[in-house]
Every structure is written in structure tokens, then in C-alpha cells.
Amino acid sequence: MYESIRSEKGSILPMFAVVVTVLIIIMAVAIDFSRYVLVSEKLKTASDSAAVAAAMSAKRYVLLEIDPGSKEVSCPEGVDGPCCRRCGEKKIVSGREDDLIDRDGYKKYCCDCGCPKPKILERWVEYENNGSEARLMAETYFDLNRPKEMTGAEGESEISSIAVYNNPSSSLYPSVVVRTEGKFKTLMLNFLDKMYPGTNLSELNVSKCSQGGTYYYDVDGNWHRSARSAEGCE
């Protein structure tokens, strides 16, 4: 009888150890999965802010038809001035909208008697200097919003690619696609990594994709954005 009881106690101990191990694994997964979701959302926020900031760096351009108006000429005897006469044919000019329209830059194409407001033939946006300003804005805003769990000794994160779609013939124009990636150290799963070497659970990897679109009014006054969603950024 005594031997039987002792045998049962001996068998309970391994079972208890298995149950404890399973509970530890479940707790580890729950804790680090929650952290994964949180850090993943933080990386997504940093990625989104980078893409939107880059897209907002775009500048509006216009194609204008400018009537140069009239130039001042000598008035006939007995006629009070000023006297004006048409000074030329209409001109087609393109440039930044803030220069030509907002700051009345079109007037440099007018003659000295003045000219009417130009007609906007076309409007579009450009990421200037081959997108260098857009890339700088993306990097700056990503750094400002980088998850603290992915910095220093805790982990790392970076922008893996910045694609600036500046060609109107592209289905992704006008937009900027920012892809980011990072990794952070686990709190509990690294315990399993020590128990079972090679499981690579001491760090978790995260990657995100964000797309910032540039909206603008077309020549008909309609709010316009024609870019489709980039693959992986839906």
C-alpha cells in the first residue's frame, strides 16, 4: 500500500511540471503577443506619418493661357492718356501655382497697361527635385514617431524603402509609398528561446507599408486623387 502511494506521488510530479511549463508558455505567448500588437500599431503610426508628410510636400503646378493685354502708347493730340494698344498674342506658361497665381507672378508676362487674369488650362502636382524633399520629410517624421520599443537596446527600426510616384502616367501617381521594418526584444518568449535554442523567439520582427496620397483641385474644381492603392498597403 505504501509503495503504491509513493509511486503515485512520483508520477504526479512530472505531470505537474508539464502543466506549469504549458502555463508559462501560454502566459509568455499572451504577454508578448499583446506587445507585438501594440508595437506593430506604433510602427504603423510612424509609417503613416512618414507617408503623409512626404505626400504633403508636393507642389501644385499649372499651365496658364496668359493674355498680355495692352501696352502704353503715345496718345493722339488732344487725347488724354493713358492710351493703350494690344501688345501681342496669348502666351502659354507653366510653373508653380503659388508663384504664378497666389503671388500674381503671371503679371510679369503682362504689358504695362495690365492684363486680365489668366485662364488655367491644366493643374497637377509634382514632388520636386526628383522627390528628394518628399524623402527627407518621410525620414524626419518617421524618426519623430519611431516606437521606443524599437530603439536602442530594446530593438531597431528603419525605413526600408521610399517610393515617390511622380509620373502622371503611373497608376500610383500622385502618392508616396513608405515601407518600414523593425524588431523588438521579447519579455517572456526569450525564456523559451533559452530552453529550446534555435527557436529565435528572443526578438520579434514587424514590417509595415503606408501610402500617402496628394489631393488637389483639378481645372474643373473637382477634388482629385487618382492614385490606386499600392500592393501591400491596402
C-alpha positions in Angstrom: 0.0 0.0 0.0 2.8 2.4 1.0 4.7 1.6 -2.2 1.6 2.3 -4.3 1.1 5.8 -2.8 4.7 6.7 -3.2 4.6 5.6 -6.8 1.5 7.8 -7.5 3.3 10.8 -5.9 6.2 10.2 -8.1 4.1 10.2 -11.2 2.3 13.4 -10.2 5.5 15.5 -10.1 6.3 15.1 -13.9 2.7 15.9 -14.8 2.8 19.0 -12.5 6.0 20.1 -14.2 4.4 19.7 -17.7 1.3 21.7 -16.6 3.5 24.5 -15.2 5.5 24.6 -18.4 2.4 24.8 -20.5 1.0 27.6 -18.4 4.3 29.5 -18.7 4.3 29.1 -22.4 0.7 30.3 -22.6 1.5 33.3 -20.4 4.6 34.1 -22.5 2.7 34.0 -25.7 -0.1 36.1 -24.3 2.2 38.8 -23.0 4.5 39.1 -26.0 1.6 38.8 -28.5 0.0 41.8 -26.8 3.3 43.7 -27.0 3.6 42.6 -30.7 0.1 44.1 -31.4 1.0 47.3 -29.6 4.4 47.8 -31.1 3.1 46.9 -34.6 0.5 49.7 -34.3 3.2 52.1 -33.2 5.3 51.2 -36.2 2.2 51.7 -38.4 1.7 55.1 -36.9 5.3 56.1 -37.6 5.0 54.7 -41.2 1.7 56.5 -41.8 3.1 59.8 -40.6 6.1 59.5 -42.8 4.0 58.7 -45.9 1.5 61.6 -45.3 4.3 64.1 -44.6 6.0 63.1 -47.8 2.8 63.4 -49.8 2.1 66.8 -48.4 5.5 68.1 -49.7 4.1 68.0 -53.2 3.8 71.4 -55.0 0.9 72.4 -57.3 1.7 73.3 -60.9 -0.4 75.0 -63.5 -0.5 75.5 -67.2 -1.8 79.0 -68.0 -3.0 80.9 -71.0 -2.0 84.5 -70.5 -3.3 87.4 -72.4 -0.6 90.0 -72.2 -3.1 92.8 -72.5 -2.1 96.2 -73.8 1.0 98.4 -73.7 1.0 102.2 -73.3 1.5 104.2 -76.5 1.6 107.9 -77.3 -1.9 109.4 -77.3 -3.1 111.4 -80.3 -3.0 115.1 -80.0 -5.8 116.3 -77.8 -6.5 112.9 -76.2 -5.8 112.5 -72.5 -3.8 109.4 -71.5 -3.0 106.8 -70.8 -3.5 105.3 -74.3 -3.0 101.6 -74.7 -2.7 99.2 -77.6 -2.7 95.4 -77.6 0.9 94.2 -77.2 0.9 90.7 -78.5 -0.5 87.2 -78.8 -1.6 85.0 -75.9 1.2 83.1 -74.1 1.2 79.5 -72.7 3.1 79.4 -69.5 3.7 76.6 -66.9 5.0 76.9 -63.4 4.2 76.6 -59.7 0.7 77.8 -58.8 1.8 79.6 -55.7 4.3 81.7 -57.8 2.1 82.3 -60.9 -1.3 82.7 -59.2 -1.1 83.2 -55.5 1.7 85.8 -55.8 0.5 87.2 -59.1 3.6 86.0 -60.9 1.7 85.9 -64.2 1.8 89.7 -64.3 5.4 89.7 -65.4 4.1 88.5 -68.7 1.7 91.4 -68.9 2.3 94.7 -70.7 2.4 98.0 -68.8 -1.3 98.7 -69.3 -2.2 95.5 -67.5 -3.9 92.2 -68.5 -6.8 90.1 -67.4 -6.5 87.1 -65.1 -5.0 84.1 -66.8 -7.0 81.0 -67.8 -5.9 77.8 -66.1 -5.6 75.1 -68.8 -4.3 72.3 -66.6 -3.3 71.7 -62.9 -1.1 68.9 -61.5 1.3 68.2 -58.6 5.0 67.4 -58.5 7.4 66.1 -55.9 10.2 68.5 -56.7 13.9 67.7 -57.1 13.1 64.1 -58.1 11.3 63.5 -54.8 14.2 64.4 -52.5 12.1 66.7 -50.4 9.4 64.1 -50.0 12.1 61.5 -48.9 13.5 64.0 -46.4 10.1 64.6 -44.9 9.4 60.9 -44.7 12.6 60.2 -42.8 12.1 63.2 -40.5 8.6 62.2 -39.4 9.4 58.6 -39.1 12.2 59.5 -36.7 9.9 61.6 -34.7 7.3 58.8 -34.3 9.7 55.8 -34.1 8.4 53.3 -31.5 10.5 53.4 -28.3 10.4 49.6 -28.1 12.4 49.6 -31.4 15.2 51.9 -30.3 18.5 51.5 -28.5 18.9 48.3 -26.6 15.2 47.4 -27.0 15.4 46.9 -30.7 15.7 48.7 -34.0 13.5 50.1 -36.8 14.1 51.7 -40.1 12.5 52.8 -43.4 13.3 50.0 -45.8 12.1 51.9 -48.9 10.5 55.2 -50.1 8.9 55.2 -53.5 7.9 58.6 -54.9 5.4 58.3 -57.8 6.0 61.5 -59.7 5.0 60.4 -63.2 1.4 61.1 -64.2 1.3 58.0 -66.4 1.7 55.8 -63.3 -1.4 54.4 -61.7 0.1 55.2 -58.3 0.6 59.0 -59.1 0.4 61.2 -57.1 1.5 59.3 -54.0 4.4 58.2 -51.8 4.7 54.7 -50.5 6.8 54.1 -47.4 7.8 50.6 -46.2 9.2 50.2 -42.8 10.5 47.3 -40.7 11.8 46.7 -37.2 12.3 44.2 -34.4 12.0 44.3 -30.6 13.1 42.1 -27.8 10.5 39.8 -26.2 9.9 39.8 -22.4 8.8 36.2 -21.9 9.3 34.3 -25.2 13.1 34.7 -24.8 12.8 32.3 -21.9 11.6 29.6 -24.4 14.5 30.6 -26.7 16.9 29.6 -23.9 15.0 26.4 -23.2 14.9 25.5 -26.8 17.8 27.1 -28.7 17.2 27.9 -32.3 13.6 28.9 -31.9 14.6 32.6 -32.5 12.0 33.9 -30.1 14.2 36.4 -28.3 13.1 39.0 -30.9 10.0 39.6 -33.0 10.0 41.2 -36.4 7.5 43.7 -37.8 7.0 45.2 -41.2 4.5 47.8 -42.4 3.5 49.6 -45.6 1.9 53.1 -45.8 0.8 55.2 -48.7 0.3 58.9 -48.6 -1.8 60.4 -51.5 -1.7 64.0 -52.6 -5.1 65.6 -53.2 -5.7 68.7 -55.3 -8.4 70.5 -57.2 -8.4 70.0 -61.0 -9.2 72.6 -63.6 -12.9 71.9 -63.2 -12.8 72.5 -59.4 -13.2 68.8 -58.5 -11.3 67.3 -55.6 -8.9 64.9 -57.4 -6.7 62.0 -56.4 -6.2 59.2 -59.0 -3.6 57.0 -57.3 -4.7 53.4 -56.7 -3.6 51.6 -53.5 -0.1 50.1 -53.7 0.4 46.4 -53.2 0.6 45.6 -49.5 -0.7 49.0 -48.4 -4.4 48.2 -48.8 
